[in-house]
Amino acid sequence: MPHPLSGLAPLRIGIAGLGTVGGGTLRLLQANAELIATRAGRPMLVTAVSARDRQRARGLDVSDLRWHDDPMGLADDPDVDVVVELIGGSEGPARRLVETALSRGRPVVTANKALIAVHGASLASAAERAGVALAFEAAVAGGIPVIKALREGLAADRLVRIGGILNGTCNYILTQMRETGRSFAAVLEEAQALGYAEADPSTDVDGIDTAHKLAILAALAFGRPVDFDSVHVEGIRGVGAADIAFATELGYRIKLLGIARRTGEGVETRVHPCLVPHSAPIARVEGVFNAVVAEGEFVGRLMLEGRGAGAGPTATAVVADLIDIARGSLVPAWGASSGSLSTLTSVPMSACRGSYYLRLEVRDRPGVIAEITAVLRDCGVSLKSMLQHGQAAGAGPDESVPIVLVTHETREQAMQEVVQCIAGLDVVVAGPTMIRIEAG
Amino acid sequence: MPHPLSGLAPLRIGIAGLGTVGGGTLRLLQANAELIATRAGRPMLVTAVSARDRQRARGLDVSDLRWHDDPMGLADDPDVDVVVELIGGSEGPARRLVETALSRGRPVVTANKALIAVHGASLASAAERAGVALAFEAAVAGGIPVIKALREGLAADRLVRIGGILNGTCNYILTQMRETGRSFAAVLEEAQALGYAEADPSTDVDGIDTAHKLAILAALAFGRPVDFDSVHVEGIRGVGAADIAFATELGYRIKLLGIARRTGEGVETRVHPCLVPHSAPIARVEGVFNAVVAEGEFVGRLMLEGRGAGAGPTATAVVADLIDIARGSLVPAWGASSGSLSTLTSVPMSACRGSYYLRLEVRDRPGVIAEITAVLRDCGVSLKSMLQHGQAAGAGPDESVPIVLVTHETREQAMQEVVQCIAGLDVVVAGPTMIRIEAG
C-alpha cells in the first residue's frame, strides 16, 4: 500500500556540505522518511547536494542526487525548494549561499552558529523581505530544541537570564581534568587523539564557539539584534589542575559558561570559566553534554540538558526546522520582526559584578598575607575567605606556597586592578589566576 | 507614540475559569502586553470572561470585559476569536465548551490535562475538521515547553522513552520525607496547611494527575492516539519513612515517575514510585520542580527541568499557545493528522520488566531468610542483594526486624507472585512493600 502522503508534493531539499552534520541529516531523512513525512504532512525529498570533493567516501549513496560542485548552484536549482547550509564559517561560500538563497525567495536552514552570530541581523531582514524562513535550531546546543523553546515556548515571558554550558569539547576537557587530576594540555592532547577535539582546538577552547552560541541565545531571549562583538570571551587554557583541585575543596566545579543577563543598565554577555557551586544543577552536567538555563519573570528557572553536538542530535535539529517549513510555519528568525527588536544596550565587562576566586603562588615569608590583603582593601574589594595550605615538609624557607582568595561581590573593574597590583608584588611568584564565581 | 502594532487587528480572547491559572493568564497578558504583541505580530485582547462567581474578589479588574455566567457563551460570543478553557475536569462544562468552540470553528487553548488525556483523540479530530488549533502546552509540566519540544523540536526522531517527574506535590512530599525523616501522613498534612497540596489530595498523591500528563506525553512521543485507560497507576501513599531511609542507604532516591517506553512488544505506560540511582540527573530534581526525560534514537537523552505548576509558569504556556495562534501557526494537536497516527499496542503492566526493591518485617527466627529466598527461587526471580540490620538491643527473641531485598531484572508478573507468596508466609509480620527500580 502506498503511504497516504506519497501523492502530496514533496518538499525538495538541497544540502550544501556533507560533513558530519550533512551526512547525519541525509541518514536521518532516509531512516525516518515515513515518520517525518507523517509529521510534516508531506514527503521530504533531497534532490541536490554540494560538497568539496565528489569522490570522497562518505558511506552515503548520493548517485541519485544532482551534484553541484559550486554550492551557489543550489540557490538557483529549479528542483530545490529549501536550501540547507552545512558548510560552516561566517564568511565565504556559506554566507554567499545563504544570502543568495534568501534573495531568490528560498527558505534556508542552517547549523552555522558563526554565520548567524555575526550576520544574523541582516540575514533575518533579508528573510523577512522575501517572506521566507531563516531557521537555525541546529546552531545552538545540537539536539536540545532551545531556539524553539526561547522563540516560541517562552515567547510570553520577559527573560532575565540565559546561558549555560554550550561547548561539549570544553566541558569534556574540564570534566576529565577533574576526574583524573591531569593538566589542560594533557587532557586536550588525549581529546584530540579520541576525536573529541579538533587538531586546531582554538574555536572551542578559547571560547569562540560558546560566544557565537551565547550571542544567538541572548538575541532571542532579550529580543534585540544579535551582537557578537559585544560578547566578552575567555577560554579555558588558563585553568590549571590546581584550580580544579582548589575548586573541589571549596565546594565548586569549574565550567566554561556563556552568560547573558539583563540588569538595570542593559545586557551583559560574557563567556569565561566559572566556579559553580557543586549543588547547582548545571554543576552536574558533565562530559560532552550541554545545558541551557533560562530564567524568566513569570516562568522562573528552566534547564534544558542534552547532547550539544554530533551527527545524530544536530541532524534532528536540522530536520525539525525542515518540518516546520514543510508545515508552513513562519516565525520571524529572532522571534519578532527586525523593526520591532529592542534597543537594550550592552553592558561592558568592566561594569559587571560578581564574586571572584584568585589563586597565586607567594614566597613563604612573614607579612605576605598582609601585603596581599592590603591590595584588596585599597581597591575596595572585600575578602570572603582564604585558603592556604602549609608548604611541603623539607621545603626551604624561601620556597613558594599557593594561596587562594575568595572575594565578596564586587565590580569587575576593581578586580582587574587587584589582579594587576597583586601580579606586581615582589612576594608573588606566579599568578594570580582569576576565575569568576557564578550561582549556576 | 502609539505602538507600531496597535493598528493591527487584535486576537480577541475569551477566558473560561478565573482561578489560579486564569488569573495568572490575565496578569501576564497585561504585564507583558507590548512584548507579547511584538512577538505575536499583533495585539492580544481579552474581551470576555466566565467564572462561577462574578462577585469573588480576585485582585483583577474585569469590569471592562464581557461577563458570561455560562462559559458556553464564550463559544458564541461574536467578539471572541479564541477560547481559553481553564475550568478543569474531563467532563462537564469544560468538555462541552471545548467541543462547542471547536464545532463553531474557534481555536481552543486549554490547560486541562484530564480533558486532553481522556478525550484528546476525538477533540483533535474535531479541531482538524474545523481547521483550527487545539493547543495544550499548559496541560503538562507548566512552564516547561515540553509539548512543543516533542511535537515540533523532536519531530524528526523516533523516541524510545519519555517520562519523568510530572507532579510537583508528590515530589515536594517525597523530598520533605527524605529531608526530615517524617511519615507520608505528617508531610502531607503540612503540605496541605502550606497550600502545596489540596484538601482532597487524591488526584495528586494517587498518581492520577501524573497519569493524565504521561498519557499526553506518550501519545506525542510515539505518535499514537492518546490512551489514558492503558496507563498503570500507583501513587505514593504506600511509601514509608523506612523505604526512604533504606533507599538512601542503598544509593537511591524515591521519585514518583511517569514512564512510557517503546519496546519490541509495544508501548508501556506506567506511573508508580521508583528507586532512582542517586547519580541519575532526575534524582536531583527536588521539591516542586518537574523534569521530563526524553530519549530518541538520533537525539539521545534530553532532560527538561523547571516549574511544573503555579500561576506564572502555567500562564506562560497558555500565552505561548495564544502567540502561536496569533502568528497563524497550525500544527496538528498530536503532531500528525489523526488518520496517520500509529497503531502501536499497549503493553500490560504484567509484561513489563525491571528490577525490584522489597521491604518486609519478619520474625527474627532461624530459617526466615531461607524461607523467603525459596519463594524467589520458586518464582524464578534472582536476588541481587539483601540488607538486614540487627534488631534493637534488648528486643525479645520473637520481635520483628526489617529486611530489604533487591532483585535482578525480572518480569513484573513473577514479582507479583513473589509479593503474594511472601505476604502469606507465617514469619512475615508486615509487607512486603514493593518499589520498582529505574535507571532514571
Interface residues (C-beta under 8 A of the other chain):
Chain A: P4 L5 G24 L28 A31 N32 L35 I36 T38 R39 A40 G41 E137 G143 I144 P145 K148 A149 E152 G153 L154 A155 A156 D157 R158 G223 P281 R284 G296 E297 F298 V299 G300 R301 L302 M303 L304 E305 G306 R307 G310 G312 P313 A315 T316 A317 V319 A320 L322 I323 D324 R327 G328 S329 L330 V331 P332 G335 A336 S337 G339 S340
Chain B: P4 L5 G24 L28 A31 N32 L35 I36 T38 R39 A40 G41 E137 G143 I144 P145 K148 A149 E152 G153 L154 A155 A156 D157 R158 G223 P281 R284 G296 E297 F298 V299 G300 R301 L302 M303 L304 E305 G306 R307 G310 G312 P313 A315 T316 A317 V319 A320 L322 I323 D324 R327 G328 S329 L330 V331 P332 G335 A336 S337 G339 S340
